[in-house]
Amino acid sequence: MKLDFQFMFPTRVVSGIGVRRDVVKEATVIGVKKVFVVTGSGSTKTSPYLKEILDDFAAASMEVLWFSEVEQDPSFETITKGVALAQDFNPDLVFAFGGGSPMDAAKFINIILGSGGVITDYVRGTKVPTKNACPMFFLPTTAGTASEVSRAAVAKDGDAGEKLSISHYLLCPQIAFLDPEPQLTMPPAIAAATGMDALTHAIEGFLSINRNPISDAAALEAITRISQWLRPAVGHSGNVEARGEMLIASMLAGIGFLGPGTGAVHGVAHILGGQYGVPHGVANAVMLPYVMEYSRIAEPARFARIAKAMGEPIDQLTVLEASYAAVEAVEMLRGDLGIPATLEELGIPKADLPKIAHLASKQRNVQNNIRKVNETDILAILEMAYSSHPSH
């Protein structure tokens, strides 16, 4: 445990059924006149909950420009288009409604408006954000990315097939509204994938070499809540309590990796998403138990704490046995949710594994892994993940 650390959590969290109606109230408090709304390009556009918020803006005489073209993994082109529209509009609030992609797009748009340059200056160059153009309010409709509280944002370079990220405290919104009711329209498959994304955030934050006491506490609580509530949240879409608990768990997982960062699971997942279009949560769910199995020898006692947080009966087990119980618990949860178990099931060509290992080894987050990994190690993990199971 590192005793020398810094922790900053600049986002105010407003949680509860119906808090979406507080968005306009909070906007009124800070004198907002023009709102730039960012959403995905799919079903979010017809959400009755979004309509309520847009109607609230209109009733408060706030001018709205709605940018609804964000795809899964926002592209450089989409973000650049959003920047151009927002520049002409000159908003005094950026409001994102949706999953991680529109929230990340909103972050990039706001930073570029405020700090200048273009997106490649930040994700490929050395430009650092210096200021936002205006405040940001986020309302997540999925429970997984924790983008509503995190300092990270991810975008996709479609030409290169790469997902690239930046991290800075200015990417944290001013207010995150956690309302479980908009979660009810999330399909079970999306709830499963995003829930496993949240679990991966919590576990990788807890296993990061940069962890601290605050992140540990949040990560363990997130692991406990996800283990209890993810199955019912997927199994019964109308379970508002389960969907609400997952929303809080996702937020806690975000705090759990806020400073520590993620690890080798995310390093591989970014390549699977960028090169092969595998949804981020699915990629994390597939890789998590394999990376855990590789890493657990580095600090078995920490893995035993994960097993206990997941509700595994470890009192009669040795520390090493308990560490393995954590891997098995994750594997069982993934299986119960109906998510594929191997890279082969995802359609990844086996011949591409060396390329994936090479690209993943260049990802910055692999450096946070509790057990050091290099390109050769990642290839070995990928080969295990191709057609076998960690417990076999």
C-alpha positions in Angstrom: 0.0 0.0 0.0 1.4 3.4 -1.0 1.2 6.0 1.8 2.2 8.8 -0.5 -0.7 9.5 -2.8 -3.1 12.2 -4.0 -6.8 11.8 -4.3 -9.2 14.3 -6.0 -12.9 13.7 -6.6 -14.2 16.9 -8.1 -17.6 15.6 -9.3 -20.7 16.2 -7.2 -23.0 13.1 -7.3 -26.8 13.5 -7.1 -28.5 10.1 -6.8 -32.1 9.0 -6.6 -35.2 8.1 -8.5 -36.3 11.1 -10.6 -33.2 13.3 -10.1 -33.1 13.8 -13.9 -35.7 16.5 -13.2 -33.0 18.3 -11.1 -30.8 18.9 -14.2 -32.6 22.0 -15.2 -32.7 23.2 -11.6 -29.0 23.0 -11.2 -28.5 24.6 -14.6 -30.7 27.5 -13.5 -28.6 28.0 -10.4 -25.4 28.6 -12.4 -27.3 30.9 -14.9 -27.2 28.6 -18.0 -28.8 30.0 -21.1 -27.4 27.7 -23.9 -27.1 23.9 -23.5 -25.1 21.7 -25.9 -26.7 18.2 -25.5 -24.6 15.1 -26.5 -26.2 11.7 -27.0 -25.7 8.5 -28.9 -27.1 7.9 -32.3 -29.3 4.9 -31.4 -32.2 4.3 -29.1 -31.3 7.1 -26.7 -32.6 9.6 -29.1 -36.2 8.4 -28.5 -35.8 8.0 -24.7 -38.9 9.5 -22.9 -36.5 10.4 -20.0 -34.4 12.5 -22.3 -37.5 14.2 -23.7 -38.5 15.2 -20.1 -35.1 16.9 -19.7 -35.3 18.6 -23.1 -38.8 19.8 -22.2 -37.5 21.1 -18.9 -34.8 23.1 -20.7 -37.4 24.6 -23.1 -39.7 25.5 -20.2 -36.8 27.3 -18.5 -36.2 29.3 -21.8 -32.8 27.6 -22.3 -31.6 27.3 -25.9 -30.6 23.8 -26.8 -28.4 22.4 -29.6 -28.6 18.6 -29.7 -25.7 16.6 -31.1 -27.0 13.0 -31.5 -24.4 11.4 -33.8 -22.1 9.7 -31.3 -21.4 6.1 -32.2 -20.1 3.2 -30.0 -16.5 4.3 -29.3 -16.7 7.9 -30.5 -14.5 8.5 -33.6 -12.1 11.4 -34.2 -14.4 12.5 -37.0 -17.5 12.6 -34.8 -15.7 14.5 -32.1 -14.3 17.0 -34.6 -17.8 17.5 -36.0 -19.2 18.1 -32.5 -16.5 20.6 -31.7 -17.4 22.6 -34.9 -21.1 22.7 -34.0 -20.4 23.6 -30.4 -18.0 26.4 -31.3 -20.6 28.1 -33.4 -23.2 27.6 -30.7 -21.0 28.8 -27.8 -22.8 26.9 -25.0 -22.5 27.6 -21.3 -23.3 24.0 -20.4 -22.5 20.7 -22.0 -25.0 18.0 -21.0 -24.3 14.3 -21.9 -27.1 11.7 -21.7 -26.3 8.1 -22.4 -23.5 5.6 -22.0 -19.8 6.0 -21.9 -19.4 7.0 -25.6 -21.5 10.2 -25.5 -20.0 11.1 -22.1 -16.5 10.7 -23.5 -17.3 12.6 -26.6 -18.7 15.4 -24.5 -15.5 15.5 -22.5 -13.3 15.8 -25.7 -15.6 18.4 -27.2 -15.5 20.6 -24.1 -11.8 20.3 -23.6 -11.0 21.2 -27.2 -13.4 24.1 -27.0 -11.7 25.4 -23.9 -8.1 24.5 -24.4 -7.8 24.7 -28.2 -6.2 22.4 -30.7 -7.6 19.2 -32.2 -8.2 15.8 -30.8 -4.9 14.3 -32.1 -3.0 16.9 -30.1 -4.3 15.3 -27.0 -4.4 11.5 -27.7 -1.3 11.4 -30.0 0.6 14.5 -29.1 1.7 16.1 -25.8 -1.0 18.8 -25.4 -2.5 18.9 -21.9 -5.9 20.3 -21.1 -5.7 23.7 -19.4 -9.4 24.6 -19.1 -12.9 23.6 -20.0 -15.1 25.8 -22.2 -18.0 25.5 -19.7 -19.4 23.2 -16.9 -20.5 19.6 -17.7 -23.5 17.7 -16.3 -23.7 14.0 -17.1 -26.6 11.5 -16.7 -25.5 7.9 -17.4 -28.0 5.4 -18.9 -25.7 2.4 -18.6 -24.0 1.2 -15.4 -20.4 0.3 -16.4 -18.1 3.0 -17.8 -18.2 5.4 -14.8 -17.4 8.1 -17.2 -19.7 10.3 -15.2 -17.1 10.5 -12.4 -13.9 9.5 -14.1 -11.0 11.6 -15.4 -10.6 9.5 -18.5 -12.0 9.7 -22.0 -11.5 7.3 -24.9 -11.8 7.9 -28.7 -11.3 5.7 -31.7 -9.0 6.4 -34.7 -11.0 4.5 -37.3 -8.2 4.7 -39.9 -5.6 3.1 -37.6 -8.1 0.8 -35.8 -6.9 2.2 -32.4 -8.7 3.3 -29.2 -6.8 6.1 -27.6 -7.4 7.7 -24.2 -6.4 10.7 -22.1 -6.7 11.3 -18.4 -7.0 14.7 -16.6 -9.1 16.0 -13.7 -10.6 18.6 -16.0 -12.4 15.7 -17.8 -14.5 15.2 -14.6 -18.0 16.7 -14.9 -19.3 19.1 -12.3 -22.4 17.0 -11.5 -23.3 13.4 -12.2 -27.0 12.6 -11.9 -27.6 8.9 -11.0 -31.2 8.2 -11.8 -32.1 4.5 -12.0 -35.3 5.0 -14.1 -33.5 5.7 -17.4 -31.5 2.5 -16.7 -34.8 0.5 -17.2 -34.7 0.8 -20.9 -31.2 -0.8 -21.1 -31.4 -4.2 -22.8 -30.2 -7.2 -20.7 -27.1 -7.9 -22.9 -26.0 -4.3 -22.5 -26.6 -4.4 -18.8 -24.4 -7.6 -18.6 -21.6 -6.2 -20.6 -21.5 -2.8 -18.9 -21.8 -4.5 -15.5 -18.7 -6.6 -16.2 -17.0 -3.4 -17.3 -17.7 -2.0 -13.9 -16.4 -5.1 -12.2 -13.2 -4.9 -14.3 -12.7 -1.3 -13.3 -13.1 -2.2 -9.6 -10.8 -5.3 -9.7 -8.1 -3.6 -11.8 -8.2 -0.5 -9.6 -7.8 -2.8 -6.5 -5.0 -4.7 -8.2 -3.1 -1.6 -9.5 0.4 -0.9 -8.3 -0.9 2.7 -7.8 -3.8 1.8 -5.5 -4.4 3.8 -2.3 -6.6 3.4 0.8 -9.5 5.5 -0.7 -9.5 3.7 -4.0 -9.3 0.3 -2.2 -12.4 1.0 -0.1 -14.4 2.1 -3.1 -13.3 -0.8 -5.3 -14.1 -3.4 -2.7 -17.6 -1.9 -2.1 -18.1 -1.9 -5.8 -17.1 -5.6 -6.1 -19.5 -6.5 -3.3 -22.4 -4.6 -4.8 -21.8 -5.9 -8.4 -21.6 -9.5 -7.1 -24.9 -9.1 -5.4 -26.9 -7.0 -7.9 -25.6 -7.7 -11.5 -27.4 -11.0 -12.0 -30.8 -9.6 -10.9 -30.2 -6.4 -12.9 -29.7 -8.5 -16.0 -32.3 -11.1 -15.3 -35.1 -8.7 -14.6 -34.9 -5.5 -16.6 -37.7 -3.8 -14.7 -36.0 -4.3 -11.3 -35.4 -0.6 -10.5 -33.6 -1.4 -7.2 -31.1 -3.7 -9.0 -30.5 -1.2 -11.8 -30.1 1.6 -9.2 -27.6 -0.5 -7.2 -25.6 -1.2 -10.3 -25.5 2.5 -11.1 -24.0 3.2 -7.7 -21.7 0.3 -7.9 -20.4 1.5 -11.3 -19.8 4.9 -9.8 -17.9 3.4 -6.9 -15.8 1.3 -9.3 -15.0 4.6 -11.1 -13.6 6.0 -7.9 -11.8 2.7 -7.4 -9.7 3.3 -10.6 -9.8 7.1 -10.5 -6.2 7.4 -9.4 -4.8 3.8 -9.7 -5.8 3.4 -13.4 -6.7 0.1 -15.0 -4.4 -2.7 -16.0 -3.6 -5.4 -18.6 -7.3 -6.3 -19.1 -8.1 -2.9 -20.4 -4.8 -2.9 -22.4 -6.0 -5.9 -24.4 -9.6 -4.8 -24.5 -8.7 -1.5 -26.2 -7.1 -3.5 -29.0 -10.0 -5.9 -29.3 -12.3 -2.9 -29.6 -10.2 -0.8 -31.9 -9.2 -3.6 -34.3 -12.1 -6.0 -34.2 -15.1 -3.9 -33.0 -15.6 -6.1 -29.8 -17.8 -4.1 -27.4 -15.7 -2.9 -24.5 -17.5 -4.6 -21.7 -17.5 -7.9 -23.5 -13.8 -7.7 -24.2 -13.2 -6.9 -20.5 -15.4 -9.8 -19.4 -13.6 -12.3 -21.6 -10.1 -11.2 -20.6 -10.6 -10.5 -16.9 -10.3 -14.0 -15.5 -7.3 -14.9 -17.7 -5.4 -11.8 -16.6 -6.4 -12.5 -13.0 -5.1 -16.1 -13.2 -1.8 -14.8 -14.6 -1.5 -12.1 -12.0 -2.6 -13.7 -8.8 0.7 -15.2 -7.9 2.1 -11.7 -7.4 -0.1 -11.0 -4.3 -2.5 -13.9 -3.5 -3.8 -12.2 -0.3 -5.2 -9.3 -2.3 -7.0 -11.8 -4.6 -8.4 -13.5 -1.5 -10.0 -10.2 -0.5 -11.7 -10.0 -3.9 -13.0 -13.5 -3.4 -14.4 -12.6 0.0 -16.0 -9.4 -1.4 -17.7 -11.5 -4.1 -19.2 -13.6 -1.3 -17.0 -16.7 -1.7 -16.7 -18.9 1.4 -12.9 -18.7 1.9 -12.5 -19.1 5.7 -11.4 -22.7 5.4 -9.1 -22.1 2.4 -5.4 -21.3 2.2 -4.6 -17.8 0.9 -3.5 -19.4 -2.4 -6.7 -21.4 -2.7 -8.8 -18.3 -1.9 -6.9 -16.3 -4.6 -8.0 -18.9 -7.1 -11.6 -18.7 -5.8 -11.6 -15.1 -7.0 -10.8 -16.2 -10.5 -13.5 -18.8 -10.4 -16.1 -16.4 -9.0 -15.5 -14.0 -11.9 -15.6 -16.8 -14.4 -18.9 -18.1 -13.0 -20.5 -14.6 -13.0 -19.5 -14.1 -16.6 -20.9 -17.5 -17.6 -24.2 -16.8 -15.8 -24.6 -13.6 -17.8 -24.2 -15.4 -21.1 -21.0 -13.6 -22.2 -18.6 -15.6 -24.3 -15.7 -17.3 -22.5 -12.9 -17.2 -25.1 -11.4 -15.1 -27.9 -12.3 -17.9 -30.3 -16.0 -17.4 -29.5 -15.5 -13.7 -30.3 -14.3 -14.6 -33.8 -10.7 -13.3 -33.2 -8.3 -15.0 -35.7 -5.7 -17.1 -33.8 -3.0 -15.9 -36.2 -3.6 -12.3 -35.0 -2.7 -13.0 -31.4 1.0 -11.9 -31.7 -0.2 -8.6 -33.3 -2.7 -8.1 -30.5 0.0 -8.8 -27.9 2.4 -6.3 -29.5 -0.2 -3.6 -29.7 -1.5 -4.2 -26.2 2.0 -4.1 -24.7 2.2 -0.5 -25.9 -0.9 0.6 -23.9 0.0 2.7 -20.9 -2.4 1.0 -18.6 -0.6 -2.4 -18.7 2.2 -0.7 -16.6 -0.3 -0.6 -13.7 -0.7 -4.4 -13.5 0.0 -6.0 -10.1 2.2 -8.5 -11.9 4.5 -7.0 -14.5 3.6 -8.0 -18.1 5.5 -7.7 -21.3 4.6 -8.6 -24.9 5.6 -12.2 -24.3 3.5 -12.5 -21.2 0.5 -10.9 -22.9 0.8 -13.4 -25.8 0.7 -16.3 -23.3 -2.4 -14.8 -21.7 -4.0 -14.4 -25.1 -3.2 -18.0 -26.0 -4.8 -19.2 -22.8 -7.8 -17.0 -23.5 -8.2 -18.2 -27.0 -9.9 -21.6 -26.5 -9.5 -22.6 -22.8 -10.7 -21.5 -19.4 -8.6 -20.3 -16.5 -10.1 -23.0 -14.3 -9.3 -25.8 -16.8 
